Amino acid sequence: MPPPAFPDLCPCRFLPARARPGDLCLPRGDAQLKSLLLYLCGSLLPLEGRAHSLCTSLNGTTRALRMCLWNQRPAVCVRMDSQHGHVAHRQCLGLRSAGPQRKGACLLLTQCTNGHLMCAGCFIHLLADARLKEEQATCPNCRCEISKSLCCRNLAVEKAVSELPSECGFCLRQFPRSLLERHQKEECQDRVTQCKYKRIGCPWHGPFHELTVHEAACAHPTKTGNELMEILDEMDQSHRKEMQLYNSIFSLLSFEKIGYTEVQFRPYRTDDFITRLYYETPRFTVLNQTWVLKARVNDSERNPNLSCKRTLSFQLLLKSKVTAPLECSFLLLKGPYDDVKISPVIYHFVFTNESNETDYVPLPIVDSVECNKLLAAKNINLRLFLFQIQK
């Protein structure tokens, strides 16, 4: 039986008026991919003529299924019936076309114990949402429990998806998904590139096929030494903050008293009427003192699961008594077995018996996707560095 044709569900290009940010959305394009996933999931629902009414007119008996949107540009919103558990399209459509900002399609597919598919981004988002709402994460299709230990990748479907055609975001030509990233990086004549004189201040960005013409006419190689020095001074200013950070780290490494340890943030709930998620580590000893780390999501806002933007902040608490003020610098980095992206930021604080905890400071993760990776994990494992500053 061939895969069914996937109709153009709705003329809307943006979320309907009643939809809320973060609702499960149905992106346009990739009709063949959608048809294949519908076929593989066994989700052959007759959607034509019903999707628009589902996405705009369901009443208060419905609830939103919140999913992660890679490009944050939804097209058609689909709601789920909370009484019967029916959903309009019944599989994840996170494998959207790879545009200029996404150099390759998402090819990691996870399946539940009943074989229903989810892209890697939506799977992580489901786990993160369940953690925030203190619920068991479930498959959007069959409601069976899902977790990193219960679910596995579907290599057969990943292979099939990698051979499906996908549109290049630059030249709009069709290529197999497995070859798309190489095409966009090395072969596409319309890919965005920079002038070879960018190191002396040329700001030109343009398509690759215009690069030769631009470089032949570029005025920067003919500038005088004084003009180039002014340009280089401006460029140096943008790098000074970065160099200052690394110089500060190298300076801290020369201190006499340095300590580091692996810390494990464990999830807990507050005792409020509306409980909130927070993280706390067991007590640990560094620099002959006892410490605890705490962390919270979106600065403890009321419903962080309704927000597409997610952040983590943390504070360091001194649990032992000190006889004199203890001035320290500290920073958190990723653990040895995690792949989360954290930018190093150095924080300073003077601990006393009366002031023994820092303010909440941002955990410098790159974006909300990295935050969801941490929330989806059973525990958050990081590495803490402490430097004692001696007068």
C-alpha positions in Angstrom: 0.0 0.0 0.0 1.6 3.3 -1.0 1.8 6.2 1.4 -1.3 8.4 1.3 -1.1 11.9 -0.1 -0.9 14.5 2.6 -3.4 17.4 1.9 -2.7 21.1 2.4 -4.5 21.3 5.7 -5.1 25.0 6.3 -4.6 28.3 4.5 -3.4 29.9 7.7 0.3 30.9 7.8 0.4 31.9 11.4 -1.2 30.7 14.6 -5.0 31.1 14.8 -6.3 33.8 17.1 -7.3 31.4 19.9 -4.0 29.5 19.8 -1.4 30.0 22.5 2.4 30.2 22.0 3.9 26.7 22.3 0.9 24.7 21.0 1.8 21.8 18.8 2.0 23.2 15.4 2.0 21.7 11.9 4.7 23.1 9.7 4.2 23.4 5.9 6.2 21.7 3.2 7.9 18.3 3.1 4.7 16.6 1.9 6.5 13.3 1.0 8.1 13.2 4.5 4.8 13.8 6.2 3.1 11.1 4.2 5.9 8.6 5.0 5.7 9.3 8.7 1.9 9.1 8.6 2.2 5.7 6.9 4.9 4.4 9.2 3.0 5.5 12.3 -0.3 3.9 11.1 -1.9 7.3 11.6 -4.1 7.4 8.5 -6.7 9.9 9.8 -8.8 11.7 7.2 -7.7 15.2 8.1 -8.9 17.0 5.0 -11.6 19.5 5.8 -11.3 18.9 9.6 -7.9 20.3 10.6 -8.9 24.0 10.4 -11.9 23.5 12.6 -9.8 21.5 15.1 -7.1 24.2 15.3 -9.5 27.1 15.7 -12.8 26.1 17.4 -12.2 23.4 20.0 -13.8 24.5 23.3 -12.6 24.4 26.9 -12.6 20.6 27.1 -9.3 20.7 25.1 -5.8 21.2 26.4 -2.7 22.1 24.5 0.0 19.7 23.7 3.2 21.8 24.1 6.0 20.9 21.8 9.4 22.3 20.9 9.5 24.3 17.6 13.0 24.4 16.1 12.4 27.5 14.1 9.7 29.1 16.2 7.6 29.9 13.1 4.4 27.8 13.4 1.9 27.5 10.6 -1.1 25.5 11.8 -2.0 24.9 15.4 -3.5 21.5 16.4 -5.3 20.9 19.7 -5.9 17.6 21.5 -9.1 16.4 23.0 -8.5 15.8 26.7 -11.6 13.5 27.1 -10.8 11.1 24.3 -7.1 11.6 23.7 -7.5 12.2 19.9 -5.0 14.3 18.1 -5.3 15.7 14.6 -2.1 14.4 13.0 -0.9 11.9 15.6 2.8 12.0 14.9 5.7 14.5 15.4 6.5 16.6 12.4 9.7 18.2 13.7 11.6 17.1 10.6 11.0 20.3 8.7 12.8 21.7 5.7 16.4 22.8 6.4 16.5 26.5 5.8 19.5 28.8 5.8 19.6 28.9 9.6 19.5 25.1 9.9 22.2 23.6 7.8 20.8 20.1 8.0 17.5 18.3 8.8 16.9 16.7 12.1 17.5 13.0 11.4 17.3 11.6 14.9 14.0 9.8 15.5 12.9 8.3 18.8 10.1 5.8 19.1 7.9 4.8 22.1 7.4 1.2 23.1 4.4 1.0 20.7 6.5 2.3 17.8 5.2 5.9 17.4 7.8 8.4 16.3 9.1 11.6 17.7 11.9 13.8 16.5 14.8 14.3 19.0 13.9 17.9 19.7 10.2 17.2 20.5 11.1 14.1 22.6 13.4 16.2 24.8 10.8 18.9 25.0 8.1 16.4 26.2 10.5 15.1 28.9 11.3 18.7 30.0 7.6 19.7 30.1 6.7 16.6 32.2 9.5 17.5 34.6 8.1 21.1 35.0 4.6 19.9 35.5 5.5 17.0 37.8 3.9 14.5 35.5 5.0 11.3 33.8 6.0 12.0 30.2 3.7 10.2 27.7 3.7 9.5 24.0 1.5 12.1 22.2 -0.2 9.3 20.2 -0.9 6.3 22.5 -0.2 7.8 26.0 2.2 5.2 27.0 5.1 6.2 29.3 8.2 7.6 27.6 11.7 8.2 29.0 15.2 7.9 27.8 15.4 4.4 29.2 12.1 3.2 27.7 12.5 4.8 24.2 15.0 4.0 21.5 16.0 5.3 18.1 14.4 4.0 14.9 17.3 3.5 12.6 15.2 2.2 9.7 13.0 5.3 9.6 16.1 7.6 10.0 17.6 5.9 7.0 14.4 6.3 5.0 14.1 10.0 6.0 17.7 10.7 5.0 16.9 9.7 1.4 13.9 11.9 1.1 14.2 15.1 -0.9 14.6 18.3 1.0 14.8 21.9 -0.3 18.0 23.9 0.0 17.3 27.1 1.9 19.5 29.1 -0.5 19.0 27.8 -4.0 15.6 26.1 -3.4 16.7 23.0 -5.3 15.8 19.5 -4.0 18.5 17.2 -2.5 18.4 14.0 -0.4 18.6 15.0 3.3 21.8 13.1 3.8 23.5 15.3 1.2 21.9 18.6 2.0 24.4 19.8 4.7 27.4 19.2 2.4 25.6 21.0 -0.4 24.8 24.0 1.7 28.3 24.2 3.2 30.5 23.6 0.1 28.6 23.3 -3.2 25.6 25.7 -3.3 26.3 28.7 -5.5 23.8 30.8 -3.6 25.1 30.1 -0.1 26.0 33.1 2.0 29.7 33.9 2.1 32.0 36.6 3.2 34.7 38.6 1.5 38.3 37.3 2.0 39.2 40.8 3.2 36.9 40.6 6.1 39.9 40.5 8.4 40.7 44.1 7.4 37.1 45.3 7.9 35.1 44.4 4.7 31.5 43.8 5.9 30.3 42.3 2.6 28.0 39.2 2.8 26.5 37.8 -0.3 25.9 34.8 -2.5 28.9 32.7 -3.4 28.5 33.2 -7.2 29.0 37.0 -6.6 32.1 36.6 -4.5 34.7 36.8 -7.3 33.1 40.0 -8.7 33.0 41.6 -5.3 36.6 40.7 -4.4 37.9 42.1 -7.7 36.2 45.5 -6.9 36.6 45.5 -3.1 38.1 48.8 -1.9 39.6 47.5 1.3 43.0 46.3 -0.2 43.7 49.8 -1.5 43.1 51.5 1.9 46.0 53.4 3.5 47.8 52.1 6.6 46.1 54.8 8.8 42.6 53.8 7.5 43.4 50.1 8.2 44.6 50.8 11.7 41.3 52.5 12.5 39.4 49.5 11.2 41.6 47.1 13.2 41.2 49.1 16.4 37.4 48.7 16.1 37.7 45.0 15.5 40.0 44.6 18.5 37.5 46.1 20.8 35.0 43.3 20.1 37.6 40.7 21.2 38.8 42.4 24.4 35.9 41.1 26.5 36.6 37.6 25.4 40.3 37.9 26.1 39.6 39.5 29.4 37.5 36.4 30.4 40.3 34.0 29.5 43.0 36.1 31.2 40.8 36.1 34.3 40.6 32.3 34.3 44.4 32.0 33.8 44.9 34.4 36.7 42.6 32.3 38.9 44.5 29.2 38.1 47.6 30.7 39.7 45.8 31.0 43.1 47.1 28.9 46.0 43.7 27.5 47.1 41.7 26.0 44.2 39.0 23.4 44.5 36.6 21.7 42.1 34.0 18.9 42.4 31.3 17.2 40.3 27.9 18.4 41.5 24.6 16.7 40.9 21.4 18.8 40.9 18.4 16.8 41.9 14.8 17.9 41.2 12.4 18.9 44.1 9.1 20.7 44.4 8.3 23.6 46.7 5.6 23.3 49.5 3.5 26.1 48.0 -0.1 25.7 47.0 1.1 25.8 43.4 4.3 23.8 43.6 7.3 24.9 41.6 10.3 22.9 40.4 13.7 23.6 41.8 17.0 21.8 42.0 19.4 21.3 44.9 22.6 19.4 45.3 23.6 17.3 48.3 26.1 18.9 50.6 29.7 18.8 49.4 33.1 19.9 50.7 35.5 22.1 48.7 38.3 24.2 50.2 37.6 22.7 53.6 34.1 24.2 53.7 30.7 22.7 53.2 28.5 24.0 50.4 25.2 23.5 48.6 24.0 24.6 45.2 20.4 25.5 44.3 18.9 26.2 40.9 15.5 27.3 39.6 13.8 27.6 36.2 12.8 30.9 34.6 13.4 32.6 38.0 10.6 30.6 39.5 7.9 32.0 37.3 4.4 30.6 37.9 4.1 28.4 34.7 7.5 27.9 33.0 6.0 25.0 31.0 3.9 27.6 29.1 7.0 29.5 27.9 9.1 28.7 24.9 12.0 30.6 26.4 13.6 28.7 29.3 16.5 29.6 31.5 18.2 28.2 34.6 19.7 30.3 37.4 21.7 29.1 40.4 23.0 30.2 43.8 25.9 29.0 46.0 25.3 28.6 49.7 28.0 28.3 52.4 26.7 25.8 55.1 29.7 25.8 57.4 30.7 28.6 59.9 33.7 30.8 59.1 35.9 32.8 61.5 36.7 35.5 58.9 35.1 36.7 55.6 35.7 34.2 52.8 36.1 35.8 49.4 35.7 33.5 46.5 35.4 33.3 42.7 33.4 30.5 41.2 32.1 29.2 37.9 30.1 26.2 36.7 31.0 24.2 33.6 29.5 21.1 32.0 30.3 17.7 33.5 32.7 15.3 31.8 29.9 13.1 30.3 27.4 15.8 29.3 27.1 17.5 25.9 25.3 20.7 27.1 26.8 23.9 25.9 27.8 26.3 28.8 29.8 29.5 28.3 32.2 30.2 31.2 31.2 33.1 33.4 33.1 34.0 36.6 31.2 35.2 39.6 32.6 36.7 42.8 31.2 36.8 46.4 32.4 37.4 49.9 30.9 34.8 52.3 30.3 35.6 56.0 28.2 34.0 58.7 25.6 36.7 58.1 25.7 36.6 54.3 26.3 33.0 53.4 24.4 32.7 50.1 24.8 34.4 46.7 22.0 35.9 44.7 20.6 33.8 41.9 22.9 34.2 38.9 22.2 33.0 35.4 23.6 29.6 34.4 25.2 30.6 31.0 23.6 28.0 28.8 23.4 28.8 25.1 19.7 28.7 24.5 16.4 27.1 25.4 17.2 23.9 23.6 20.1 23.3 25.9 18.0 24.2 28.9 15.5 21.5 27.8 18.3 19.0 27.6 19.1 19.6 31.2 15.4 19.5 32.3 14.8 16.3 30.5 17.7 14.5 32.3 17.0 12.6 35.5 19.7 14.8 37.3 21.8 17.7 36.2 25.5 17.0 36.4 27.9 19.9 36.3 31.4 20.8 37.5 32.0 23.6 40.1 35.3 25.4 40.4 36.0 27.5 43.5 39.0 29.9 43.9 39.7 31.4 47.3 41.0 34.9 47.1 43.6 35.7 49.7 44.5 39.3 50.6 
